[in-house]
Structures are given as C-alpha cells and as structure tokens.
Amino acid sequence: MSKSNLGLKKNVMACALALGMALPYCSAPSLKPETPNVILIFADDLGYADLSIYGSDSYQTPYLDLLAQEGVRFTDFYVSQPICSASRASLMTGSYANRIGLTGALGPRSNIGIHHQETTLGELFLRNGYRTALFGKWHLGKIPEFAPSKHGFDEFYGIPHSNDMWPFHPENPEAWPDLPLYNGEEVIAYNPDQT
C-alpha cells in the first residue's frame, strides 16, 4: 500500500463492518520488495454496479476505487453458494462448501464451523512469509476453535456472524442475542454502532 493510502486501513475497516464483508489483508514485510501485498474484499449483497469504479452513479466509493486503480481487478467470480457462510468457506478453502459441511449461513448459536484440517488462504499466506489479518465478518464459526486466529490470521477485528443477527433486527429482534465485536479473540463490545 502506498504512503498516500496509510489512512485507508481505518476507512476500509469501517466499510467492512458496515457492509458485512470479510477483508483478508496480507502483507509481506519479510519477502522480496516485488512481492505484492494482498487485499481481498468479499462483500455480502454488493452488486457489480454498486461501486463507482464499475460505473455506479448512485454510490461514491472513492477508497474502493483507489484500491482497484492501484491493484488488480477481477471481473468474474463465482462461489459454490450465494449465501454468507457457504460462500466464505468456498473462498477461504477453494472447496465446495457442501464438501466441507458448511452450507447456508451459520447462526449466532451454531456450534459448527470451519474444520481444523481445512487449509485456508490465511494459512497459505502465513506459510509463504506473509503477515495476515481479517477485518469485518468472519462467519465461519463462533466458538473459539473456529476463530480466525486458529485458521491462519495473525489479526482479527470484526464480528463472528452477520451484522443483522442482533437484537435490533427489524423482524423478530427477540430471537437474536447480542452481537459481539472482537479484537483478536477478545470481545471488546456488544452491539457496536453500525452507523
């Protein structure tokens, strides 16, 4: 990331939480200078035409546009299922979600998650000398054994499941527990301000 973009991390983290996205961030401090940093943005419910870099007149997305202009953009991407946990499982492991037993969207009371024998992108980057972080929504299991820190991420700041699975849900809010915000493996707040 260029020096002109140092403030970008905070803005992208806020965007990640608001959009319910996973933002794996991998930097290569000990590798050769030509080894790229990698920022992968994976958002729920974000359409191709929702970003100004792809021609949106409805939304201005200057920080995402800057990342796209300075990096590599891919314009075709497919996952094994069009829903939260399953699509993240596919992205993180390169496997069909059904093969690894993560289908649909895990709820906050779910006791399943990504299996310890699955290899994630975070683990692959770590093996190749990168430092790794994930900002935003994990949604691959809430209990400690499924935490991002157990699956290749040096740093995690975000939520364990969808940001609308909380007591302020517009439909049936009493069905949802408090939404924890994590810094690493520590809960630092419940029901964080999403404005």
C-alpha positions, 0 to 999 in steps of 0.5 A, spaced: 500 500 500 502 506 498 504 512 503 498 516 500 493 510 502 496 509 510 489 512 512 485 507 508 486 501 513 481 505 518 476 507 512 476 500 509 475 497 516 469 501 517 466 499 510 467 492 512 463 492 518 458 496 515 457 492 509 458 485 512 464 483 508 470 479 510 477 483 508 483 478 508 489 483 508 496 480 507 502 483 507 509 481 506 514 485 510 519 479 510 519 477 502 522 480 496 520 488 495 516 485 488 512 481 492 505 484 492 501 485 498 494 482 498 487 485 499 481 481 498 474 484 499 468 479 499 462 483 500 455 480 502 449 483 497 454 488 493 452 488 486 457 489 480 454 496 479 454 498 486 461 501 486 463 507 482 469 504 479 464 499 475 460 505 473 455 506 479 452 513 479 448 512 485 454 510 490 461 514 491 466 509 493 472 513 492 477 508 497 474 502 493 476 505 487 483 507 489 484 500 491 482 497 484 486 503 480 492 501 484 491 493 484 488 488 480 481 487 478 477 481 477 471 481 473 468 474 474 467 470 480 463 465 482 462 461 489 459 454 490 453 458 494 450 465 494 449 465 501 454 468 507 457 462 510 457 457 504 460 462 500 466 464 505 468 457 506 468 456 498 473 462 498 477 461 504 478 453 502 477 453 494 472 447 496 465 446 495 462 448 501 457 442 501 464 438 501 466 441 507 459 441 511 458 448 511 452 450 507 447 456 508 449 461 513 451 459 520 447 462 526 449 466 532 448 459 536 451 454 531 456 450 534 459 448 527 464 451 523 470 451 519 474 444 520 481 444 523 484 440 517 481 445 512 487 449 509 485 456 508 488 462 504 490 465 511 494 459 512 497 459 505 499 466 506 502 465 513 506 459 510 509 463 504 512 469 509 506 473 509 503 477 515 495 476 515 489 479 518 481 479 517 477 485 518 469 485 518 465 478 518 468 472 519 462 467 519 465 461 519 464 459 526 463 462 533 466 458 538 473 459 539 476 453 535 473 456 529 476 463 530 480 466 525 486 466 529 486 458 529 485 458 521 491 462 519 490 470 521 495 473 525 489 479 526 482 479 527 477 485 528 470 484 526 464 480 528 463 472 528 456 472 524 452 477 520 451 484 522 443 483 522 443 477 527 442 482 533 437 484 537 435 490 533 433 486 527 427 489 524 423 482 524 423 478 530 429 482 534 427 477 540 430 471 537 437 474 536 442 475 542 447 480 542 452 481 537 459 481 539 465 485 536 472 482 537 479 484 537 483 478 536 479 473 540 477 478 545 470 481 545 471 488 546 463 490 545 456 488 544 452 491 539 457 496 536 454 502 532 453 500 525 452 507 523 
